[in-house]
Amino acid sequence: MNNNFIIRNETPDDYRTVENLTREAFWNVYKEGADEHYFVHVMRSHEDFIPELAFVIEKDGQIIGNVMYTKAKLVDEKGEEKVILSFGPLCVHPDFQRHHYGRALLEYSFEKAKEMGYDVIAIFGNPANYVGCGFKSCRRYNVCLDGDYFPTPLLVNELKEGALDGRRWYYHESSASAPCADVEAVEKFDSTFPPKKKEWKPSQEEFYIYSHSSVNG
Ligand SMILES: CC(C)(COP(=O)(O)OP(=O)(O)OC[C@H]1O[C@@H](n2cnc3c(N)ncnc32)[C@H](O)[C@@H]1OP(=O)(O)O)[C@@H](O)C(=O)NCCC(=O)NCCS
């Protein structure tokens, strides 16, 4: 990576480029095909979407990566709620991956999130992608799902140390991704892009393994 890049807010003119980029980056990684470009498309009109935290990274005038955030919440055992952030999709074009552009997007957006007053980010993701950028297992912060379940891919980043103070928290993600369950809508949207071959990749099995695993203390 050199310093020849800029990070800026996404604008409506970028929407289709970002959706295409997302499709390219996610295609066949977690499933045969992808639905993350549809997620990007519908997320922008969801009430939890935070446009101020939608960023693109541009190199030589071309968008090569992006990140988008939504609000999520933690609820403690007394029912007290805390608004936090979640991000995703996050992607870098396959031609530019592993050159720290993803890290640059995350570090930049963390600073902006802090300026907006947020102090915690929780995501579901491959730990390998995020442990180098400040994320730890949800178990370390006592953050779990209903049923006291601590999923391996549930990762937490305290932007302000001590923000979670050790008490038990239950994570509730935004409903922004719910439309992706509509397979027909995903297919219809995907058909507006150039045809692309769906195929199996080992990363899909890796995803199956960690997304069906938990951290048991
Ligand atoms: C995940 C993604 C956004 C990372 O962006 P990137 O620019 O390639 O990542 P970076 O070069 O900034 O890497 C940051 C750290 O993440 C880790 N990392 C990144 N890609 C990794 C991979 N494929 N396997 C293991 N670790 C990885 C490394 O620890 C790396 O730090 P290091 O190189 O100093 O050790 C990008 O690879 C991508 O778009 N992937 C496809 C879509 C996707 O999976 N998005 C995330 C959804 S959970």
The ligand as an SDF file (V2000), in Angstrom:
LIG
                    3D

 48 50  0  0  0  0  0  0  0  0999 V2000
  -11.8090   -8.8330    4.5900 C   0  0  0  0  0  0  0  0  0  0  0  0
  -11.2580   -7.6620    3.7660 C   0  0  0  0  0  0  0  0  0  0  0  0
  -12.2050   -6.4990    3.8460 C   0  0  0  0  0  0  0  0  0  0  0  0
   -9.9050   -7.2650    4.3830 C   0  0  0  0  0  0  0  0  0  0  0  0
   -9.3820   -6.1710    3.6580 O   0  0  0  0  0  0  0  0  0  0  0  0
   -7.8620   -6.2010    3.2100 P   0  0  0  0  0  0  0  0  0  0  0  0
   -7.4990   -4.8690    2.6750 O   0  0  0  0  0  0  0  0  0  0  0  0
   -7.6700   -7.3810    2.3200 O   0  0  0  0  0  0  0  0  0  0  0  0
   -7.1820   -6.4780    4.6150 O   0  0  0  0  0  0  0  0  0  0  0  0
   -5.8740   -5.7950    5.2010 P   0  0  0  0  0  0  0  0  0  0  0  0
   -4.7600   -5.9500    4.2230 O   0  0  0  0  0  0  0  0  0  0  0  0
   -6.1890   -4.4270    5.6790 O   0  0  0  0  0  0  0  0  0  0  0  0
   -5.6130   -6.7690    6.4260 O   0  0  0  0  0  0  0  0  0  0  0  0
   -5.8080   -6.4000    7.7730 C   0  0  0  0  0  0  0  0  0  0  0  0
   -5.5300   -7.6280    8.6190 C   0  0  0  0  0  0  0  0  0  0  0  0
   -6.5700   -8.5850    8.4290 O   0  0  0  0  0  0  0  0  0  0  0  0
   -6.0180   -9.8980    8.3660 C   0  0  0  0  0  0  0  0  0  0  0  0
   -6.4300  -10.4930    7.0920 N   0  0  0  0  0  0  0  0  0  0  0  0
   -6.8650   -9.8450    5.9950 C   0  0  0  0  0  0  0  0  0  0  0  0
   -7.2390  -10.7290    5.0620 N   0  0  0  0  0  0  0  0  0  0  0  0
   -7.0370  -11.9480    5.5860 C   0  0  0  0  0  0  0  0  0  0  0  0
   -7.2280  -13.2670    5.1060 C   0  0  0  0  0  0  0  0  0  0  0  0
   -7.7020  -13.5080    3.8710 N   0  0  0  0  0  0  0  0  0  0  0  0
   -6.9180  -14.3010    5.9030 N   0  0  0  0  0  0  0  0  0  0  0  0
   -6.4190  -14.0740    7.1360 C   0  0  0  0  0  0  0  0  0  0  0  0
   -6.2050  -12.8430    7.6460 N   0  0  0  0  0  0  0  0  0  0  0  0
   -6.5160  -11.8000    6.8730 C   0  0  0  0  0  0  0  0  0  0  0  0
   -4.5690   -9.7770    8.5850 C   0  0  0  0  0  0  0  0  0  0  0  0
   -4.3370   -9.9390    9.9640 O   0  0  0  0  0  0  0  0  0  0  0  0
   -4.2640   -8.3530    8.1980 C   0  0  0  0  0  0  0  0  0  0  0  0
   -3.2220   -7.7990    8.9160 O   0  0  0  0  0  0  0  0  0  0  0  0
   -1.6770   -8.1790    8.5540 P   0  0  0  0  0  0  0  0  0  0  0  0
   -1.5840   -8.3480    7.0500 O   0  0  0  0  0  0  0  0  0  0  0  0
   -0.9430   -7.0130    9.0710 O   0  0  0  0  0  0  0  0  0  0  0  0
   -1.4080   -9.4420    9.2900 O   0  0  0  0  0  0  0  0  0  0  0  0
  -11.0490   -8.0580    2.2880 C   0  0  0  0  0  0  0  0  0  0  0  0
  -10.1290   -9.1130    2.2090 O   0  0  0  0  0  0  0  0  0  0  0  0
  -12.3200   -8.4610    1.5680 C   0  0  0  0  0  0  0  0  0  0  0  0
  -12.9820   -7.6430    0.9700 O   0  0  0  0  0  0  0  0  0  0  0  0
  -12.6850   -9.7520    1.5800 N   0  0  0  0  0  0  0  0  0  0  0  0
  -13.8690  -10.2560    0.9160 C   0  0  0  0  0  0  0  0  0  0  0  0
  -15.1260   -9.7290    1.5580 C   0  0  0  0  0  0  0  0  0  0  0  0
  -15.1410  -10.0230    3.0530 C   0  0  0  0  0  0  0  0  0  0  0  0
  -14.9010  -11.1440    3.4780 O   0  0  0  0  0  0  0  0  0  0  0  0
  -15.4640   -9.0010    3.8660 N   0  0  0  0  0  0  0  0  0  0  0  0
  -15.5240   -9.1360    5.3070 C   0  0  0  0  0  0  0  0  0  0  0  0
  -16.7990   -9.7350    5.7290 C   0  0  0  0  0  0  0  0  0  0  0  0
  -16.6740  -10.4570    7.3690 S   0  0  0  0  0  0  0  0  0  0  0  0
  1  2  1  0
  2  3  1  0
  2  4  1  0
  2 36  1  0
  4  5  1  0
  5  6  1  0
  6  7  2  0
  6  8  1  0
  6  9  1  0
  9 10  1  0
 10 11  2  0
 10 12  1  0
 10 13  1  0
 13 14  1  0
 14 15  1  0
 15 16  1  0
 15 30  1  0
 16 17  1  0
 17 18  1  0
 17 28  1  0
 18 19  1  0
 18 27  1  0
 19 20  2  0
 20 21  1  0
 21 22  1  0
 21 27  2  0
 22 23  1  0
 22 24  2  0
 24 25  1  0
 25 26  2  0
 26 27  1  0
 28 29  1  0
 28 30  1  0
 30 31  1  0
 31 32  1  0
 32 33  2  0
 32 34  1  0
 32 35  1  0
 36 37  1  0
 36 38  1  0
 38 39  2  0
 38 40  1  0
 40 41  1  0
 41 42  1  0
 42 43  1  0
 43 44  2  0
 43 45  1  0
 45 46  1  0
 46 47  1  0
 47 48  1  0
M  END
$$$$
